């Protein structure tokens, strides 16, 4: 009986570890940032930053259900 209990406890711990590997959402990937310097104010850098911001916002617009209609 003790052997069966020990096997059950080991199996529960293994299942818990496997479940965490599959379904744990606490390790979400970090938000991607651009590799461009954001503190530089040259014309090219400002345009590149504006383009990246616009592209990120347009992705959200394209996902909107009203846009798909």
Protein Blocks (a to p, Z undefined) as FASTA:
>chain_A
ZZmmmmmmmmmmmmmmmmmmmmmcklcccddddfbdfkbccfklmmmmmmmmmmmmmmmm
mmpmklmZZ
